Amino acid sequence: MNYTQQNPKYKLDSLPIALNDDYEGKVSAKVDFYELKDAKTAVVYVHGYMDYFFQRHLADFFIDKGISFYALELRKYGSSIQTHQHENFCKDIREYYEELTFVLKKAKSKDHKNIILHGHSTGGLIATHYLLHSQDKKLVSAAILNSPFFAFNASDTAKRLLTMVAPIGSVFPFLKFTKLPALYTESLHKDYKGRWDFNLVYKPIPSFESYFGWIRAILHAQEDIYIGTIEKLPTLILHSERSYFKKSWSEEMQQTDAVLNVKDIVHFGEMIYQDLTMVSVKDAVHDIVLSSDDVIDRYFSEISSWLDDHF
């Protein structure tokens, strides 16, 4: 199947989520969803950093399996960005609990017996933090994580330096830190070196600014999850077989994780999740569902097998 050419099978409904004001003023989020009548299981998907939900073939996959699908658009991401806000920013990862709980409760209200929390990259970090620390974590029956952001892809020296400078974010949260390298996003988009069509306003090249306040929030979130364990939650973590560490373009970027170190994913995933299935996907990119068609097929096959075993 050519996933880039496939028109979505299902039309998703969209619902804005009104949230409590924060330190920048008015805040909102959004959920795109497809609710199947009499479905026993629902998936709630959380996107990554510098991202939004456009992977419609992922929704089609779950819906075809008789599973309701909810894609959360976090505050300050995608179409939820407002002009007075710093894009993709948070001071504390717990800020996202409000919209995530809203969507989980919406899914629960439709009598779904099982709710699977599905997070990609930073969405995987948010999901893990929620499952460890939210008072509403019992809404979740299982988790699927696609290349979760358990650690910055940096040397030990660079990580120590990040830890040293991160406190600046508590005093100057909007002090600019850096923009992400553009190579990974360029490797995906059809107008550059990739094959996917997505909104370059929401997922731009070059990226939005990253800020010291965000760096501090992510480091604190990662430290929080390192001291916890999740014992009785069936969890599937999928990641690329290998990472790409070079700073220059290569076609290898389209067969590897060019964002995170897969060794960190395995190490911290096994440390945190006790009921865990860990799957290495050959030739996968960071967002596995944006890999080549045969890799996506394998990705869906691994998820299908895991679902069959647990649901």
C-alpha positions in Angstrom: 0.0 0.0 0.0 1.2 3.5 -0.8 0.3 5.3 2.4 1.2 8.8 1.1 -1.3 8.4 -1.8 -4.1 6.9 0.2 -7.1 9.2 0.9 -8.3 8.8 4.5 -11.0 6.2 4.7 -12.8 7.9 7.6 -13.7 11.5 8.3 -12.7 12.5 11.8 -14.9 14.8 13.8 -13.1 17.7 15.5 -13.8 19.2 18.9 -12.1 22.3 20.5 -11.2 21.9 24.1 -11.6 25.0 26.3 -8.9 25.1 29.0 -8.1 27.2 32.0 -6.0 30.3 31.3 -2.3 30.0 31.9 0.6 32.3 32.3 0.3 33.5 28.7 -3.5 34.0 28.8 -6.2 32.1 27.0 -5.4 28.5 26.1 -7.2 25.8 24.0 -6.5 22.4 22.6 -8.4 20.1 20.2 -9.3 16.5 19.6 -9.9 14.8 16.3 -11.9 11.6 16.7 -13.8 8.7 15.3 -16.1 6.9 17.7 -17.2 3.5 16.6 -20.6 2.2 17.9 -20.1 -0.7 20.4 -16.3 -0.5 20.2 -14.8 -2.1 23.3 -11.4 -0.3 22.9 -10.3 3.2 22.1 -6.9 4.7 21.4 -5.9 8.2 22.5 -3.0 9.5 20.5 -0.5 12.2 21.7 1.8 13.8 19.1 5.4 14.8 19.5 7.3 18.1 19.8 7.3 20.5 16.8 4.4 18.3 15.5 0.7 17.8 15.2 -1.6 15.0 14.1 -1.6 14.4 10.3 -0.8 10.7 10.1 -4.3 9.8 9.0 -3.3 6.3 8.0 -2.7 5.6 11.7 -6.3 6.5 12.4 -7.5 4.3 9.6 -5.5 1.4 10.9 -7.1 1.4 14.3 -10.6 2.2 13.1 -10.3 -0.8 10.6 -9.6 -2.9 13.6 -12.8 -1.8 15.3 -11.1 0.6 17.7 -12.3 4.1 18.3 -9.6 6.7 17.7 -8.9 10.1 19.4 -6.0 12.3 18.3 -5.2 15.0 20.9 -3.8 18.3 19.6 -2.0 19.8 22.6 -2.2 23.4 23.7 0.2 25.7 21.7 0.5 23.1 18.9 -0.9 23.0 15.4 -4.2 24.8 14.9 -4.4 25.5 18.7 -1.5 28.0 18.6 -2.7 31.5 19.4 -1.0 34.7 18.5 -0.1 35.6 22.1 1.6 32.3 22.8 5.1 30.9 22.4 4.7 27.9 20.1 5.0 24.4 21.5 6.0 25.8 24.9 5.4 24.6 28.5 6.9 25.4 31.8 5.8 22.0 33.3 4.8 18.9 31.5 1.8 18.6 33.9 0.2 21.4 32.0 -0.9 18.9 29.4 -2.7 16.8 32.0 -5.8 19.0 31.6 -6.5 18.3 27.9 -5.3 14.7 28.1 -7.7 13.9 31.0 -10.5 15.6 29.0 -10.0 13.3 26.1 -9.6 10.2 28.2 -12.8 11.0 30.0 -14.6 11.6 26.7 -13.5 8.2 25.5 -14.5 6.6 28.8 -18.0 8.2 28.6 -18.6 6.2 25.4 -18.4 2.9 27.3 -15.0 1.8 26.0 -13.8 -0.9 28.3 -10.2 -0.4 27.3 -8.4 2.8 26.6 -4.9 2.7 25.1 -2.7 5.7 25.5 -0.5 6.0 22.4 2.3 8.6 22.4 5.0 9.5 19.9 8.3 11.0 21.0 7.5 13.9 23.5 4.0 12.5 23.5 5.5 9.3 24.8 7.2 11.3 27.6 3.9 13.0 28.4 2.1 9.7 28.4 4.7 8.1 30.7 4.7 11.0 33.1 0.9 10.9 33.2 0.8 7.2 33.9 3.2 7.7 36.8 1.9 10.9 38.4 -1.7 11.8 37.3 -4.6 11.1 39.7 -6.6 10.0 36.6 -4.1 7.4 35.4 -6.5 4.6 36.1 -8.5 5.7 33.0 -5.8 4.1 31.0 -5.7 0.3 30.3 -2.6 0.0 28.3 0.1 2.0 26.4 1.7 2.1 23.0 4.8 4.3 22.7 6.4 5.1 19.3 10.0 6.3 19.9 9.4 7.9 23.3 11.5 10.9 24.3 13.0 9.4 27.5 16.3 11.3 27.2 18.0 14.0 25.1 20.1 12.6 22.3 23.4 14.0 23.6 26.7 13.0 25.0 27.1 12.6 28.8 29.0 15.9 28.8 26.3 17.7 26.9 23.6 16.3 29.2 25.5 17.5 32.2 25.8 21.0 30.6 22.0 21.0 29.9 21.3 20.2 33.5 23.6 23.0 34.6 22.0 25.7 32.4 18.4 24.5 32.7 17.7 26.5 35.9 18.0 29.7 33.7 14.5 28.6 32.5 13.0 29.2 35.9 14.0 32.9 35.8 13.9 33.5 32.0 11.5 30.9 30.7 11.2 32.6 27.3 15.0 33.1 26.7 15.7 31.5 23.3 17.8 28.3 23.4 18.0 27.0 19.9 16.0 25.9 16.8 16.0 22.2 16.1 18.1 21.0 13.1 16.0 21.0 10.0 17.3 17.8 8.4 14.9 15.4 10.0 11.8 17.4 9.0 13.3 17.9 5.5 13.8 14.1 5.3 10.0 13.7 5.6 8.4 16.5 3.6 7.6 16.1 -0.1 8.9 19.6 -1.0 12.4 18.7 0.4 13.8 15.2 0.5 10.8 13.2 1.7 7.4 12.0 0.5 4.9 13.2 3.1 2.6 16.2 2.8 2.1 18.1 6.1 1.4 21.7 7.1 4.7 23.6 7.3 3.0 26.3 9.4 2.4 23.8 12.2 5.6 21.7 11.6 7.9 24.3 10.1 11.3 24.2 8.4 13.3 25.7 10.2 11.6 24.8 13.4 10.0 27.1 16.0 12.3 28.4 18.7 13.0 26.2 21.7 13.3 28.1 25.0 15.1 27.6 28.3 11.8 27.2 30.1 10.9 24.2 27.9 14.4 22.6 28.3 13.9 22.9 32.1 10.4 21.4 31.9 11.6 18.4 29.8 14.6 17.7 32.0 12.4 17.7 35.1 9.9 15.4 33.4 12.6 13.0 32.5 14.0 13.0 36.0 10.5 12.4 37.3 10.0 9.3 35.2 13.4 7.8 36.1 12.4 7.3 39.7 9.1 5.5 38.9 8.0 2.1 37.8 4.7 1.1 36.1 4.0 -2.5 37.0 0.7 -3.8 35.7 0.0 -1.9 32.6 0.5 -3.8 29.3 2.8 -1.6 27.2 4.3 -1.8 23.7 7.3 0.3 22.9 8.4 0.4 19.3 11.6 2.0 18.1 14.0 2.0 15.1 16.8 -0.5 15.0 19.4 2.2 15.0 20.1 5.9 15.3 21.7 8.4 13.0 24.1 10.8 14.7 25.7 12.8 11.9 25.0 16.4 11.4 24.9 16.3 7.5 22.3 14.9 5.1 22.4 11.2 4.2 19.7 8.9 2.8 20.4 6.9 6.0 18.2 9.4 7.7 15.2 7.8 6.0 16.0 4.4 7.6 17.1 5.4 11.1 16.0 7.4 14.1 17.7 10.8 13.4 16.2 12.4 16.5 16.8 10.1 19.5 19.3 7.5 20.7 17.4 4.2 20.5 19.7 2.8 23.3 18.1 5.4 25.7 14.6 4.3 24.6 15.4 0.7 25.4 17.2 1.4 28.6 14.6 3.7 30.2 11.7 1.8 28.7 12.8 -1.4 30.4 13.6 0.4 33.6 10.1 2.0 33.9 7.6 -0.4 32.4 7.4 -3.8 33.9 4.7 -5.4 31.7 6.6 -4.5 28.5 6.9 -5.7 24.9 9.9 -4.0 23.3 10.1 -4.1 19.5 12.9 -2.9 17.3 11.7 -2.0 13.8 14.3 -2.4 11.0 14.7 0.7 8.8 12.3 2.8 10.7 12.5 6.6 11.1 11.9 8.4 14.3 8.2 8.6 13.8 7.8 5.0 12.6 4.5 5.6 10.9 6.3 8.0 8.5 8.8 5.4 7.3 8.7 3.5 4.0 5.5 1.6 3.2 7.0 -1.9 4.0 8.2 -0.6 7.4 4.8 0.9 8.2 3.3 -2.5 7.3 5.6 -4.2 9.8 4.8 -1.5 12.4 1.1 -2.2 12.0 1.7 -5.9 12.1 3.6 -5.7 15.4 0.8 -3.6 16.9 -1.9 -6.0 15.6 -0.1 -9.0 17.2 0.2 -7.2 20.5 -3.4 -6.1 20.4 -4.5 -9.7 19.7 -2.5 -10.9 22.7 -3.9 -8.4 25.1 -7.4 -7.4 23.9 
